[in-house]
Amino acid sequence: MSPAFGAMEVEHYSKGVLLEPFVHQVGGHSCVLRFNDKTICKPLIQREHQFYETLPTEMRKFTPQYEGVVSVSFEEDKDGNLCLIAYPLNGDHDNLENLDNSDCEPKSKLLRWTNKKTTLLENDKISKEWVWQHRKEEKIKSHKLEEEFEWLKKSEVLYYTVEKKGNVTSQFKHHNPWSIKCHQQQLQRMKENAKHRNQYKFILLENLTSRYEVPCVLDLKMGTRQHGDDASEEKKANQIRKCQQSTSAVIGVRVCGMQVYQAGTGQLMFMNKYHGRKLSVQGFKEALYQFFHNGKYLRRELFDSVIKKLTELKSVLEKQESYRFYSSSLLIIYDGKETQEVAVDSDPEDLEDLSEESSDESAGAYAYKPTASTVDVRMIDFAHTTCKYYGEDSVVHEGQDTGYVFGLQNLVDIIKEIRDESSE
């Protein structure tokens, strides 16, 4: 039994879980879905699954925790709305074809793991009203998806206001469009294949954003090479071109996606991979600066922690024999919502009605406490990872992944430059 099942109460899990878009996905093309508050899931790719199951101990602190495998079905409810439902594999991760869902709940009574009414950006929980509305909106044709995809390409940097009150459905429309794009494309693919196949394996992974109230997420594509050893000549040429036309070839890292909270305006800023590919080295540095800037001031207290973790990761990867992390990404995450503390000379009675949205400027009795901030650094996306220990790979590499290590070192150097220049 996977470690996830014990924590999720197996007796309820067998009824099926309605999967929702993971609203903090800022990059990548694979669909990431919210399983529950602490867990996300994504389509199982054998090579990535193998990586998580054979992960070196020293790398585990730099990757999401692997929590098992589930079966996901593409289904329609009684109203014809499309949805994705996760079911257990009954402890047998290798025999999906024999999965029996006969004792599952009717589709119109699918289990939701949380019944709490919350607002968006509170641990990724989305209201039931939004789910129904979104599923209605998913009755779309492929040409509609292409229209939205083209709009996303043109809108490479977006600013959306985070609404604190009002209808959650309308709020969600003003949030990360990248996760919605990936979710809709996944539904479309599964719909097109429904006649031939309607059960897919998904892997369960730790939700790295769950500890943060307003996650700020930077997705960096790492390494000087992105194509896997098994890539077709066309795919290989395409990936080489992308690296040569971006910062990947020059410094071994490029922006793949970004989500940053702007405290001054209450907005979220999104940057997608199309914008990231166009950046020069100086533009990349400016994008990093923007990631650590909340619209009012630079979050300088985060720099040393990020540098320390990146340096530690670099040291770990330098010791990994034969691994190549082609097309892998690196996430840097911190909380855009800073901890507030009451000044010593403040009168508590005067502060009872102070809104949580008040800034240190509008509420003089409060001040932000930067030392409370935490930063997370994690590697993700291992669909093209290879290692001689896998056995079946035709190409065997020796030594460390120099392209990835090169990117890490340049990333550390650039963050140090931003830190030092901002303190002058």
C-alpha positions as CSV (number, residue, x, y, z in Angstrom):
1,M,0.0,0.0,0.0
2,S,1.3,3.4,-0.9
3,P,2.0,5.9,1.9
4,A,-0.7,8.1,0.7
5,F,-3.5,5.6,1.3
6,G,-3.2,5.4,5.0
7,A,-3.3,9.2,5.4
8,M,-6.4,9.5,3.2
9,E,-8.6,7.0,5.0
10,V,-8.9,4.1,2.5
11,E,-12.5,3.3,3.5
12,H,-13.7,6.6,2.0
13,Y,-11.2,6.8,-0.8
14,S,-12.8,3.8,-2.7
15,K,-15.8,6.0,-3.6
16,G,-13.8,8.1,-6.0
17,V,-12.4,11.7,-5.8
18,L,-13.3,14.5,-8.1
19,L,-10.1,16.0,-9.5
20,E,-9.9,19.8,-9.9
21,P,-7.4,22.0,-11.7
22,F,-4.3,22.8,-9.7
23,V,-4.5,26.6,-9.7
24,H,-0.8,27.1,-8.9
25,Q,0.6,25.3,-12.0
26,V,2.6,28.0,-13.8
27,G,4.4,26.0,-16.4
28,G,4.7,22.7,-18.2
29,H,2.3,21.0,-20.6
30,S,1.3,18.0,-18.5
31,C,-2.0,18.4,-16.7
32,V,-1.5,18.8,-12.9
33,L,-4.7,18.3,-10.8
34,R,-5.6,18.9,-7.2
35,F,-6.4,15.6,-5.4
36,N,-6.8,17.2,-2.0
37,D,-5.2,19.9,0.1
38,K,-1.9,18.2,0.5
39,T,-1.7,16.2,-2.7
40,I,-1.7,16.8,-6.5
41,C,-1.7,14.2,-9.3
42,K,-0.5,14.1,-12.9
43,P,-0.5,11.5,-15.7
44,L,1.8,8.6,-15.0
45,I,4.8,8.5,-17.4
46,Q,6.8,5.3,-16.8
47,R,10.2,7.0,-16.8
48,E,9.1,9.6,-14.2
49,H,7.4,6.9,-12.1
50,Q,10.7,4.9,-12.2
51,F,12.6,8.0,-11.1
52,Y,10.4,8.5,-8.0
53,E,10.5,4.8,-7.0
54,T,14.3,4.6,-7.3
55,L,15.1,8.2,-6.1
56,P,18.5,8.5,-4.3
57,T,18.0,9.3,-0.6
58,E,20.0,12.5,-0.7
59,M,17.8,13.9,-3.5
60,R,14.5,13.4,-1.6
61,K,14.5,16.7,0.1
62,F,14.7,18.4,-3.3
63,T,11.8,16.6,-4.9
64,P,8.1,16.4,-4.1
65,Q,7.2,13.4,-1.9
66,Y,5.9,10.5,-4.0
67,E,2.6,9.2,-2.6
68,G,1.5,6.4,-4.9
69,V,-0.6,5.7,-8.0
70,V,-4.4,6.1,-8.7
71,S,-6.6,5.3,-11.6
72,V,-8.3,8.2,-13.3
73,S,-11.4,8.0,-15.5
74,F,-13.0,10.5,-17.8
75,E,-16.7,10.7,-17.0
76,E,-19.8,12.6,-17.5
77,D,-22.3,13.4,-14.7
78,K,-26.1,13.2,-15.1
79,D,-26.1,16.7,-16.7
80,G,-23.5,15.8,-19.2
81,N,-20.7,17.8,-17.6
82,L,-17.2,16.4,-18.1
83,C,-15.0,15.6,-15.2
84,L,-12.0,13.5,-14.1
85,I,-12.4,11.0,-11.2
86,A,-9.7,9.2,-9.3
87,Y,-10.1,5.7,-8.0
88,P,-7.7,3.4,-6.0
89,L,-5.7,0.7,-7.6
90,N,-6.7,-1.7,-4.8
91,G,-3.1,-2.0,-3.8
92,D,-2.1,-3.3,-7.2
93,H,-0.2,-0.6,-9.0
94,D,0.6,-2.8,-12.0
95,N,-2.8,-4.2,-12.9
96,L,-4.9,-1.3,-13.9
97,E,-6.8,-3.4,-16.5
98,N,-8.4,-5.5,-13.8
99,L,-9.6,-2.5,-11.7
100,D,-13.2,-3.1,-10.5
101,N,-15.2,0.2,-9.9
102,S,-18.5,-1.6,-9.4
103,D,-18.8,-0.5,-5.8
104,C,-18.1,3.1,-6.4
105,E,-20.5,5.9,-5.7
106,P,-22.9,7.0,-8.4
107,K,-21.4,9.7,-10.6
108,S,-23.9,12.2,-9.3
109,K,-22.8,11.7,-5.7
110,L,-19.0,11.8,-6.0
111,L,-17.1,12.2,-2.8
112,R,-15.4,15.5,-2.1
113,W,-12.5,15.4,0.3
114,T,-13.3,18.7,1.9
115,N,-16.6,20.3,2.7
116,K,-15.2,23.5,4.0
117,K,-16.4,26.7,2.3
118,T,-13.2,28.7,1.5
119,T,-12.0,31.4,-0.8
120,L,-9.5,30.9,-3.5
121,L,-5.8,30.9,-2.6
122,E,-6.5,29.2,0.8
123,N,-4.7,26.0,0.3
124,D,-6.1,25.5,-3.2
125,K,-9.6,24.7,-2.0
126,I,-12.3,25.7,-4.5
127,S,-16.0,26.0,-3.8
128,K,-18.5,23.5,-5.0
129,E,-20.2,26.3,-6.9
130,W,-17.1,26.9,-8.9
131,V,-16.7,23.2,-9.7
132,W,-20.1,22.9,-11.2
133,Q,-19.7,26.1,-13.2
134,H,-16.3,25.1,-14.4
135,R,-17.5,21.7,-15.5
136,K,-20.3,23.3,-17.5
137,E,-17.7,25.6,-19.2
138,E,-15.7,22.5,-20.1
139,K,-18.3,21.6,-22.8
140,I,-16.0,23.0,-25.4
141,K,-14.8,22.0,-28.8
142,S,-11.2,21.6,-29.9
143,H,-11.3,24.9,-32.0
144,K,-12.3,26.8,-28.8
145,L,-9.3,25.3,-27.0
146,E,-7.1,26.5,-29.8
147,E,-8.5,30.0,-29.6
148,E,-7.8,30.2,-25.9
149,F,-4.3,28.8,-26.4
150,E,-3.6,31.4,-29.0
151,W,-4.8,34.1,-26.6
152,L,-2.5,32.8,-23.9
153,K,0.4,33.0,-26.3
154,K,-0.3,36.6,-27.0
155,S,-0.9,37.4,-23.3
156,E,2.5,36.4,-22.0
157,V,2.5,38.6,-18.9
158,L,-0.8,39.1,-17.1
159,Y,-2.0,41.0,-14.0
160,Y,-5.1,39.9,-12.2
161,T,-6.7,41.4,-9.1
162,V,-7.2,39.0,-6.2
163,E,-10.7,39.6,-5.0
164,K,-11.3,39.0,-1.3
165,K,-15.1,39.0,-1.5
166,G,-17.9,38.2,-3.9
167,N,-18.6,35.2,-6.1
168,V,-15.8,32.6,-6.2
169,T,-16.6,31.7,-9.7
170,S,-15.8,35.1,-11.0
171,Q,-12.7,35.2,-8.9
172,F,-11.4,32.1,-10.4
173,K,-11.7,33.5,-13.9
174,H,-9.1,36.0,-12.8
175,H,-6.5,33.4,-11.8
176,N,-3.8,31.5,-13.5
177,P,-4.9,30.7,-17.0
178,W,-2.1,28.2,-17.6
179,S,-3.6,25.6,-15.2
180,I,-7.0,26.0,-16.9
181,K,-5.4,25.5,-20.3
182,C,-3.6,22.3,-19.3
183,H,-6.8,21.0,-17.6
184,Q,-8.9,21.6,-20.7
185,Q,-6.4,20.1,-23.0
186,Q,-6.2,17.0,-20.8
187,L,-10.0,16.7,-20.9
188,Q,-10.0,17.0,-24.6
189,R,-7.4,14.3,-25.1
190,M,-9.2,11.9,-22.8
191,K,-12.5,12.7,-24.5
192,E,-11.1,11.9,-27.9
193,N,-9.7,8.6,-26.6
194,A,-12.8,7.7,-24.5
195,K,-14.1,5.1,-27.0
196,H,-10.8,3.1,-26.9
197,R,-9.6,3.8,-23.3
198,N,-11.1,5.4,-20.2
199,Q,-8.7,4.4,-17.4
200,Y,-5.4,6.1,-16.9
201,K,-2.7,5.8,-14.3
202,F,-1.8,9.1,-12.4
203,I,0.9,9.5,-9.8
204,L,0.2,11.2,-6.5
205,L,2.7,13.8,-5.4
206,E,3.1,16.3,-2.5
207,N,1.4,19.6,-3.1
208,L,4.4,21.9,-2.5
209,T,2.2,25.1,-2.3
210,S,-0.1,23.8,0.5
211,R,1.9,25.4,3.3
212,Y,1.6,28.9,1.8
213,E,-1.4,31.2,1.9
214,V,-0.6,33.0,-1.3
215,P,2.1,31.0,-3.1
216,C,4.6,32.8,-5.3
217,V,5.9,30.2,-7.8
218,L,8.9,30.4,-10.2
219,D,9.2,27.5,-12.7
220,L,12.7,27.3,-14.2
221,K,13.6,25.0,-17.1
222,M,17.1,23.7,-16.2
223,G,20.0,22.6,-18.3
224,T,21.6,23.4,-21.6
225,R,19.8,20.5,-23.3
226,Q,16.1,19.7,-23.2
227,H,15.5,16.7,-25.5
228,G,15.6,13.1,-24.2
229,D,17.8,10.3,-25.6
230,D,14.6,8.8,-27.2
231,A,13.5,12.0,-28.9
232,S,12.7,11.9,-32.6
233,E,14.9,13.9,-35.0
234,E,12.1,16.5,-35.3
235,K,11.7,16.8,-31.5
236,K,15.4,17.0,-31.0
237,A,15.8,19.8,-33.6
238,N,12.9,21.7,-32.1
239,Q,14.3,21.5,-28.5
240,I,17.8,22.5,-29.7
241,R,16.3,25.5,-31.4
242,K,14.4,26.6,-28.3
243,C,17.6,26.3,-26.2
244,Q,19.6,28.3,-28.7
245,Q,17.0,31.0,-29.0
246,S,16.7,31.4,-25.2
247,T,18.9,31.7,-22.2
248,S,19.1,27.9,-21.9
249,A,22.1,27.6,-24.2
250,V,23.9,30.6,-22.6
251,I,23.4,30.1,-18.9
252,G,21.6,26.7,-18.6
253,V,18.3,28.0,-17.3
254,R,15.3,29.9,-18.6
255,V,11.9,31.0,-17.2
256,C,9.2,28.5,-17.8
257,G,6.4,30.2,-15.7
258,M,5.9,32.6,-12.8
259,Q,3.2,33.6,-10.4
260,V,3.9,36.6,-8.0
261,Y,1.7,38.4,-5.6
262,Q,1.8,42.2,-5.7
263,A,1.1,43.4,-2.2
264,G,0.8,47.0,-3.2
265,T,-2.1,46.4,-5.6
266,G,-3.5,43.1,-4.5
267,Q,-2.8,41.6,-7.9
268,L,-1.2,38.4,-9.1
269,M,1.3,38.7,-11.9
270,F,1.7,35.7,-14.3
271,M,4.4,35.2,-16.8
272,N,4.3,32.2,-19.1
273,K,6.9,30.1,-21.0
274,Y,6.5,32.0,-24.2
275,H,7.7,35.2,-22.6
276,G,10.5,33.3,-20.8
277,R,11.9,32.0,-24.1
278,K,12.3,35.5,-25.4
279,L,14.3,36.9,-22.5
280,S,18.0,37.8,-22.8
281,V,20.3,37.1,-19.9
282,Q,19.7,40.6,-18.7
283,G,16.0,40.1,-19.1
284,F,16.2,36.8,-17.2
285,K,17.9,38.7,-14.3
286,E,15.1,41.3,-14.4
287,A,12.5,38.6,-14.3
288,L,14.2,37.1,-11.2
289,Y,14.2,40.5,-9.6
290,Q,10.5,40.8,-10.4
291,F,9.8,37.4,-8.8
292,F,11.3,38.6,-5.5
293,H,9.6,42.0,-5.6
294,N,6.1,42.3,-4.2
295,G,5.3,45.5,-5.9
296,K,6.3,47.6,-2.9
297,Y,9.8,46.4,-2.1
298,L,12.2,43.6,-2.7
299,R,11.9,40.5,-0.5
300,R,15.6,40.6,0.5
301,E,15.1,38.3,3.4
302,L,14.6,35.4,1.0
303,F,17.9,35.6,-0.9
304,D,20.2,33.9,1.6
305,S,17.8,30.9,2.1
306,V,17.4,30.4,-1.7
307,I,21.1,30.7,-2.3
308,K,21.8,28.2,0.4
309,K,19.3,25.6,-0.9
310,L,20.4,26.0,-4.5
311,T,24.1,25.5,-3.5
312,E,23.2,22.4,-1.5
313,L,21.2,21.0,-4.4
314,K,24.2,21.7,-6.7
315,S,26.5,19.8,-4.3
316,V,24.0,16.8,-4.3
317,L,23.7,16.7,-8.1
318,E,27.5,16.9,-8.6
319,K,27.7,13.5,-6.8
320,Q,24.9,11.8,-8.9
321,E,26.6,9.4,-11.3
322,S,25.0,9.0,-14.7
323,Y,21.8,11.0,-14.1
324,R,20.6,13.3,-16.8
325,F,17.6,15.5,-16.0
326,Y,16.6,16.5,-19.5
327,S,13.6,18.9,-19.7
328,S,13.3,18.9,-15.9
329,S,12.2,22.0,-14.0
330,L,13.1,23.7,-10.8
331,L,10.5,25.3,-8.6
332,I,11.2,28.2,-6.2
333,I,8.3,28.9,-3.9
334,Y,7.6,31.4,-1.1
335,D,4.6,33.0,0.5
336,G,3.4,36.3,-0.9
337,K,1.4,36.9,2.2
338,E,3.8,38.1,4.9
339,T,3.4,37.5,8.6
340,Q,2.2,40.6,10.6
341,E,3.1,41.4,14.2
342,V,1.7,44.0,16.6
343,A,4.1,46.7,17.7
344,V,4.9,46.8,21.4
345,D,3.3,50.2,22.0
346,S,0.0,49.3,20.3
347,D,-3.3,49.2,22.1
348,P,-4.9,45.8,21.4
349,E,-8.4,47.3,21.6
350,D,-7.6,49.6,18.7
351,L,-6.6,46.7,16.5
352,E,-9.5,44.3,16.9
353,D,-11.2,45.4,13.7
354,L,-8.0,45.8,11.6
355,S,-8.5,44.1,8.3
356,E,-6.0,41.3,7.4
357,E,-5.5,43.1,4.1
358,S,-4.0,46.2,5.9
359,S,-0.5,47.0,5.0
360,D,2.2,48.3,7.2
361,E,1.6,51.7,5.7
362,S,-2.1,51.9,6.2
363,A,-2.0,50.4,9.7
364,G,0.9,51.9,11.5
365,A,0.5,49.6,14.5
366,Y,1.4,46.6,12.4
367,A,4.7,45.7,10.8
368,Y,5.8,42.8,8.6
369,K,8.1,40.2,10.1
370,P,10.4,39.1,7.3
371,T,12.2,36.5,9.4
372,A,9.1,34.3,9.4
373,S,9.3,33.7,5.6
374,T,10.3,30.3,4.2
375,V,11.4,29.4,0.8
376,D,11.2,26.0,-0.9
377,V,13.4,24.7,-3.8
378,R,12.4,21.5,-5.6
379,M,13.1,19.6,-8.8
380,I,10.0,18.5,-10.8
381,D,9.2,16.8,-14.1
382,F,11.3,13.7,-14.8
383,A,9.6,12.3,-17.9
384,H,13.0,12.4,-19.8
385,T,15.3,11.6,-17.0
386,T,17.8,8.8,-17.6
387,C,20.3,6.9,-15.6
388,K,22.5,3.8,-16.2
389,Y,20.7,2.1,-13.3
390,Y,17.5,2.1,-15.2
391,G,18.9,-0.8,-17.3
392,E,16.8,-0.5,-20.5
393,D,18.2,2.8,-21.9
394,S,20.2,2.5,-25.1
395,V,22.3,5.5,-24.2
396,V,24.4,5.5,-21.0
397,H,25.9,8.7,-19.6
398,E,28.8,8.9,-17.2
399,G,29.5,11.5,-14.5
400,Q,27.3,14.4,-13.4
401,D,24.7,16.3,-15.4
402,T,27.0,19.2,-16.3
403,G,24.3,21.2,-18.1
404,Y,22.0,21.2,-15.0
405,V,24.8,22.0,-12.6
406,F,26.0,24.8,-14.9
407,G,22.5,26.3,-14.8
408,L,22.3,26.1,-11.0
409,Q,25.6,27.9,-10.6
410,N,24.6,30.7,-12.9
411,L,21.3,30.9,-11.1
412,V,23.1,31.3,-7.8
413,D,25.4,33.9,-9.3
414,I,22.6,36.0,-10.7
415,I,20.6,35.9,-7.4
416,K,23.7,37.0,-5.5
417,E,24.1,39.9,-8.0
418,I,20.5,41.0,-7.3
419,R,21.0,40.7,-3.6
420,D,24.3,42.6,-3.5
421,E,23.1,45.4,-5.9
422,S,19.9,45.9,-3.9
423,S,21.9,46.4,-0.7
424,E,24.1,49.1,-2.1
